[in-house]
Amino acid sequence: MIITSSPAKNSFHNHTKNSMASVRKEIHVRQCAENAWDAIRDVGAIDKRLVPGFVVGCRLEGDSRYLTFGNGMTIREIIVSVDDESMRHSWSARGEPFTHHNASIQVFPEGPNACRLVWIADIMPNDIANSISEMIVQGLEIMKATLETR
């Protein structure tokens, strides 16, 4: 569960060994939606503007983003969309440990100086869903801290 001063909603669905796991996390952030979205939509600078330390390397190449995480994991992500109107970014991780991955993060305004971030990921195989869910929680906590100090 994400520990914050504001309520957070979490869900994790893992129906059967062969079905796709769906992870949904949300967190409230004391930052206007436009500023949060500006950092999220900057897909080539998340290691600097959004989740420093959680992501320690980020480079863009064509429609792909190559990430190095603080835990040493590396992954290629295809940038699926950056939708300014809905303030939603979606991507798909490719390669080990995933046989399937697609995710999105969306910003919802919650007043003039607050917003809610919702991160949804669909993951296969199911046996990695718990560790990926923990990484999402870590990412959101760092994202919240980073956005609230800018």
HELIX and SHEET records of a PDB file:
HELIX    1   1 ALA A   33  ARG A   41  1                                   9    
HELIX    2   2 ILE A   46  ARG A   49  1                                   4    
HELIX    3   3 ASN A  126  ILE A  128  5                                   3    
HELIX    4   4 ALA A  129  GLU A  148  1                                  20    
SHEET    1   A 8 ASN A  10  HIS A  13  0                                        
SHEET    2   A 8 ALA A  21  VAL A  29 -1                                        
SHEET    3   A 8 CYS A 115  MET A 124 -1                                        
SHEET    4   A 8 HIS A 100  PRO A 109 -1                                        
SHEET    5   A 8 ARG A  88  ARG A  94 -1                                        
SHEET    6   A 8 THR A  74  ASP A  83 -1                                        
SHEET    7   A 8 SER A  64  PHE A  69 -1                                        
SHEET    8   A 8 VAL A  55  GLU A  61 -1                                        
END                                                                             
